[in-house]
Amino acid sequence: MEAFESARVERLVVDGTGVRCFVAGEGPPLVLLHGGGLDSATLSWRELFPLLSDRFTVYAPDWPGYGASDDPTDSPTTAYYCHMLADLIDELDLDAPALAGVSMGGGAALGYALGHPERVSRLVLIDSYGLGGRVPGGSLGYYFTRLPYVAELTWGMLRRSRWLVALSLRAIVGDADAVTERLVDEAVAAIQRPGAGRTFRRFQRAEVGPNGLRTNYVDRLPDLSVPTLVIHGEADPLVPVEWAVRAGTLMPDAEVRILPDCGHWPPRERPEDVVSLIGEFLE
């Protein structure tokens, strides 16, 4: 948590939902949007937040249902998070900030930028959701989200086993050495939070369909008018690197940067590289 010690913590009410948001730095506004699972602002952005706040005014909210924010008042779909992002930007009184989102947060940032291009200065997508329609794991992935109690039992096992938490983290990174004892400690603490995983399970059930993912922006990418940086781990096991490359060819104004030996979580696997890429792109 020390990376956020110098930050100002704002408790906002966004569309009737309490949202925690960390704010620090001076300069152009940059909103950091974390992913799903057991994630939070402090988990995904721990390494990046203090470095980026040296150059920008950085806002790092917890999505509803994550971290210290309240549970969502509606079904937690990508459309819901796009709506919450619009209201959050209004609540913070930001004028066309840059947006950077990882995984689920990238999908929400992309959806918002497609719907409100005049309200986004630049967009950074990190191993982003929304770049394809195939379900990870195929039909098994779909049935896993629907089988009664399976997901709940899985999360229950994770709460009782530090070893399983570490194993789960190693499954999404490209280099097992990125899963440090400190990162495992943070993940173990996150999964002990009351209600941890509940909102993400609801998100999966809403977003994973029998014929593919509910959120797939591929057909709309040629209409994206916001300058975009796509950062992607070459060894991402959840979002194929080919999707990121394809997105870069479809977007009118995009740069694609592929990180070797990196999986689905570049902000924790390769934080210095990600900070450097974001800084160069935004400045």
C-alpha positions as CSV (number, residue, x, y, z in Angstrom):
1,M,0.0,0.0,0.0
2,E,3.0,2.3,0.4
3,A,2.9,3.2,-3.3
4,F,-0.4,5.0,-2.5
5,E,0.6,6.6,0.8
6,S,1.1,10.0,-0.7
7,A,-2.1,9.8,-2.7
8,R,-5.3,11.6,-1.9
9,V,-8.1,9.1,-1.4
10,E,-11.5,10.4,-2.6
11,R,-14.7,8.6,-1.7
12,L,-17.1,9.4,-4.5
13,V,-20.7,8.6,-5.1
14,V,-21.1,7.6,-8.7
15,D,-24.6,6.9,-9.9
16,G,-25.6,6.0,-6.3
17,T,-22.5,3.7,-5.7
18,G,-19.7,4.5,-3.4
19,V,-16.3,4.4,-5.3
20,R,-12.8,4.7,-3.8
21,C,-10.4,6.7,-6.0
22,F,-6.7,7.4,-5.5
23,V,-5.4,10.7,-6.8
24,A,-1.8,12.0,-7.0
25,G,0.5,14.1,-9.1
26,E,0.3,17.2,-11.3
27,G,-0.1,17.5,-15.0
28,P,-2.4,16.1,-17.7
29,P,-5.1,13.8,-16.3
30,L,-4.7,10.1,-16.7
31,V,-7.3,7.5,-15.4
32,L,-6.0,4.0,-14.6
33,L,-8.6,1.2,-14.8
34,H,-7.8,-2.2,-13.3
35,G,-9.1,-5.6,-14.4
36,G,-11.4,-8.2,-13.0
37,G,-10.8,-11.3,-10.9
38,L,-9.4,-10.3,-7.5
39,D,-8.0,-7.1,-8.9
40,S,-8.2,-3.6,-7.5
41,A,-6.5,-0.2,-8.1
42,T,-3.7,-1.0,-5.6
43,L,-3.1,-4.5,-7.0
44,S,-2.7,-3.7,-10.7
45,W,-1.2,-0.2,-10.4
46,R,1.1,-0.5,-7.4
47,E,4.3,-0.2,-9.4
48,L,3.0,2.3,-12.0
49,F,1.0,4.7,-9.8
50,P,4.0,6.5,-8.2
51,L,6.0,6.6,-11.4
52,L,3.2,8.0,-13.5
53,S,2.2,10.5,-10.9
54,D,5.6,12.2,-11.4
55,R,4.3,13.3,-14.9
56,F,0.5,13.2,-14.7
57,T,-2.4,13.8,-12.4
58,V,-3.3,10.1,-12.0
59,Y,-6.7,8.8,-10.9
60,A,-7.0,5.1,-10.0
61,P,-10.5,4.1,-9.0
62,D,-11.7,0.7,-7.7
63,W,-14.4,-0.6,-9.9
64,P,-17.8,-1.2,-8.1
65,G,-17.4,-4.7,-6.5
66,Y,-13.7,-4.4,-6.2
67,G,-11.2,-3.0,-3.6
68,A,-13.0,-0.6,-1.2
69,S,-15.8,0.4,-3.6
70,D,-19.4,-0.7,-3.0
71,D,-21.0,-3.5,-4.9
72,P,-22.5,-2.7,-8.3
73,T,-26.2,-1.8,-8.3
74,D,-26.8,-3.4,-11.7
75,S,-25.5,-6.4,-13.6
76,P,-21.7,-5.9,-13.9
77,T,-21.3,-6.1,-17.7
78,T,-18.9,-4.1,-19.8
79,A,-21.7,-1.8,-20.7
80,Y,-22.3,-1.2,-17.0
81,Y,-18.7,-0.3,-16.4
82,C,-18.6,2.0,-19.5
83,H,-21.6,3.8,-17.9
84,M,-19.9,4.0,-14.5
85,L,-16.7,5.4,-16.2
86,A,-18.7,8.1,-17.9
87,D,-20.3,9.1,-14.6
88,L,-16.9,8.9,-12.8
89,I,-15.3,11.3,-15.3
90,D,-18.2,13.7,-14.8
91,E,-17.9,13.4,-11.0
92,L,-14.2,14.1,-11.1
93,D,-14.8,17.0,-13.5
94,L,-12.2,15.8,-16.0
95,D,-12.0,17.3,-19.5
96,A,-10.9,14.6,-22.0
97,P,-8.4,12.6,-19.8
98,A,-6.2,9.9,-21.1
99,L,-7.4,6.4,-20.2
100,A,-5.3,3.3,-19.5
101,G,-7.0,0.0,-18.8
102,V,-5.8,-3.5,-18.3
103,S,-7.9,-6.5,-19.2
104,M,-11.5,-5.8,-18.2
105,G,-10.6,-2.2,-17.5
106,G,-9.3,-2.0,-21.1
107,G,-12.6,-3.2,-22.4
108,A,-14.4,-0.5,-20.5
109,A,-12.0,2.2,-21.6
110,L,-12.3,1.1,-25.2
111,G,-16.1,1.0,-25.1
112,Y,-16.2,4.4,-23.6
113,A,-13.8,5.8,-26.2
114,L,-15.9,4.4,-29.0
115,G,-19.0,6.0,-27.5
116,H,-17.4,9.3,-26.4
117,P,-14.3,10.0,-28.5
118,E,-14.4,13.7,-27.9
119,R,-14.1,13.0,-24.1
120,V,-10.9,11.0,-24.4
121,S,-7.5,12.5,-25.3
122,R,-5.6,9.2,-25.7
123,L,-6.2,5.6,-25.0
124,V,-3.9,2.9,-23.7
125,L,-5.1,-0.8,-23.9
126,I,-3.1,-3.3,-21.9
127,D,-4.0,-7.0,-22.7
128,S,-7.5,-5.6,-23.2
129,Y,-10.8,-7.4,-23.1
130,G,-13.0,-6.7,-26.1
131,L,-10.6,-7.4,-28.9
132,G,-12.1,-10.8,-29.9
133,G,-15.0,-13.1,-29.3
134,R,-13.6,-16.5,-28.5
135,V,-14.1,-17.8,-25.0
136,P,-10.9,-18.8,-23.2
137,G,-11.1,-22.5,-22.8
138,G,-13.8,-22.8,-25.4
139,S,-17.1,-24.5,-24.4
140,L,-15.5,-25.7,-21.1
141,G,-14.9,-22.0,-20.2
142,Y,-18.6,-21.3,-20.8
143,Y,-19.8,-24.3,-18.8
144,F,-17.4,-23.5,-16.0
145,T,-19.2,-20.2,-15.5
146,R,-22.6,-21.9,-15.4
147,L,-22.0,-25.1,-13.3
148,P,-23.7,-24.6,-9.9
149,Y,-21.2,-23.9,-7.1
150,V,-18.1,-24.7,-9.1
151,A,-16.8,-21.1,-9.2
152,E,-17.8,-20.5,-5.6
153,L,-15.9,-23.7,-4.5
154,T,-12.8,-22.6,-6.5
155,W,-12.7,-19.2,-4.8
156,G,-13.2,-20.9,-1.5
157,M,-10.2,-23.2,-2.1
158,L,-8.1,-20.2,-3.0
159,R,-9.0,-18.4,0.2
160,R,-7.7,-21.4,2.1
161,S,-4.5,-22.0,0.1
162,R,-1.6,-19.6,-0.4
163,W,-0.1,-22.3,-2.7
164,L,-3.1,-22.3,-5.0
165,V,-3.1,-18.5,-5.1
166,A,0.5,-18.5,-6.2
167,L,-0.2,-21.2,-8.8
168,S,-3.1,-19.2,-10.2
169,L,-0.9,-16.1,-10.6
170,R,1.8,-18.1,-12.3
171,A,-0.8,-19.4,-14.8
172,I,-1.5,-15.9,-16.2
173,V,2.1,-14.5,-16.3
174,G,4.8,-15.1,-18.9
175,D,7.7,-15.4,-16.4
176,A,7.0,-17.3,-13.1
177,D,9.7,-15.1,-11.5
178,A,7.3,-12.2,-11.7
179,V,5.2,-13.9,-9.0
180,T,7.1,-12.7,-6.0
181,E,6.3,-13.4,-2.4
182,R,5.1,-9.8,-2.1
183,L,2.7,-10.2,-5.0
184,V,1.3,-13.4,-3.5
185,D,0.9,-11.6,-0.2
186,E,-1.1,-8.9,-1.9
187,A,-3.3,-11.4,-3.8
188,V,-3.9,-13.5,-0.6
189,A,-5.0,-10.3,1.2
190,A,-7.3,-9.3,-1.7
191,I,-9.0,-12.7,-1.8
192,Q,-9.8,-12.5,1.9
193,R,-11.8,-9.3,1.4
194,P,-15.5,-10.0,2.2
195,G,-17.3,-10.7,-1.1
196,A,-14.1,-11.1,-3.1
197,G,-14.8,-12.7,-6.4
198,R,-18.6,-12.3,-6.2
199,T,-18.8,-9.4,-8.7
200,F,-16.3,-11.1,-11.1
201,R,-18.4,-14.3,-11.1
202,R,-21.4,-12.2,-12.0
203,F,-19.4,-10.5,-14.7
204,Q,-18.4,-13.8,-16.2
205,R,-21.9,-15.2,-16.2
206,A,-23.1,-12.0,-18.0
207,E,-20.3,-11.8,-20.5
208,V,-19.5,-15.4,-21.4
209,G,-22.1,-16.9,-23.8
210,P,-22.4,-20.3,-25.5
211,N,-21.4,-18.8,-28.8
212,G,-18.7,-16.4,-27.6
213,L,-18.0,-13.3,-25.5
214,R,-20.7,-10.7,-25.2
215,T,-18.2,-7.8,-25.6
216,N,-16.4,-7.9,-28.9
217,Y,-15.5,-4.6,-30.5
218,V,-13.6,-5.9,-33.5
219,D,-16.2,-4.7,-36.0
220,R,-16.2,-1.2,-34.4
221,L,-12.4,-0.7,-34.2
222,P,-12.2,1.0,-37.7
223,D,-14.4,3.8,-36.2
224,L,-12.2,4.5,-33.3
225,S,-10.9,8.1,-33.7
226,V,-8.9,8.3,-30.5
227,P,-5.1,7.8,-30.8
228,T,-4.4,4.4,-29.1
229,L,-1.5,2.5,-27.7
230,V,-1.9,-1.2,-27.5
231,I,0.4,-3.0,-25.1
232,H,0.3,-6.8,-25.0
233,G,2.2,-9.6,-23.4
234,E,3.4,-12.0,-26.1
235,A,2.6,-15.0,-23.8
236,D,-0.8,-13.9,-22.7
237,P,-2.8,-17.1,-22.1
238,L,-6.2,-15.3,-21.8
239,V,-6.2,-12.7,-24.6
240,P,-4.2,-14.0,-27.7
241,V,-1.5,-11.7,-28.9
242,E,-2.9,-12.1,-32.4
243,W,-6.0,-10.1,-31.3
244,A,-3.8,-7.2,-30.3
245,V,-1.9,-7.2,-33.6
246,R,-5.2,-7.4,-35.5
247,A,-6.6,-4.5,-33.4
248,G,-3.6,-2.4,-34.4
249,T,-4.3,-3.0,-38.1
250,L,-8.0,-2.1,-37.7
251,M,-7.7,1.1,-35.7
252,P,-7.0,4.2,-37.8
253,D,-4.4,5.7,-35.3
254,A,-2.8,3.0,-33.3
255,E,0.6,1.8,-32.1
256,V,1.1,-1.8,-31.0
257,R,3.9,-2.8,-28.6
258,I,4.4,-6.5,-27.8
259,L,6.3,-7.4,-24.7
260,P,8.3,-10.7,-24.9
261,D,8.3,-13.1,-22.0
262,C,5.2,-11.4,-20.6
263,G,1.7,-12.7,-19.9
264,H,-1.6,-11.1,-19.1
265,W,-0.5,-8.7,-16.4
266,P,2.2,-6.3,-17.8
267,P,1.7,-3.7,-15.0
268,R,3.0,-6.2,-12.5
269,E,5.2,-8.3,-14.8
270,R,7.0,-5.4,-16.7
271,P,6.1,-2.2,-14.9
272,E,9.1,-0.1,-16.0
273,D,8.5,-1.0,-19.6
274,V,4.8,-0.1,-19.4
275,V,5.6,3.2,-17.7
276,S,8.1,4.0,-20.4
277,L,5.7,3.2,-23.2
278,I,2.8,5.1,-21.6
279,G,5.0,8.1,-20.9
280,E,6.4,8.3,-24.5
281,F,2.9,7.9,-26.0
282,L,1.2,10.5,-23.8
283,E,3.9,13.1,-23.9
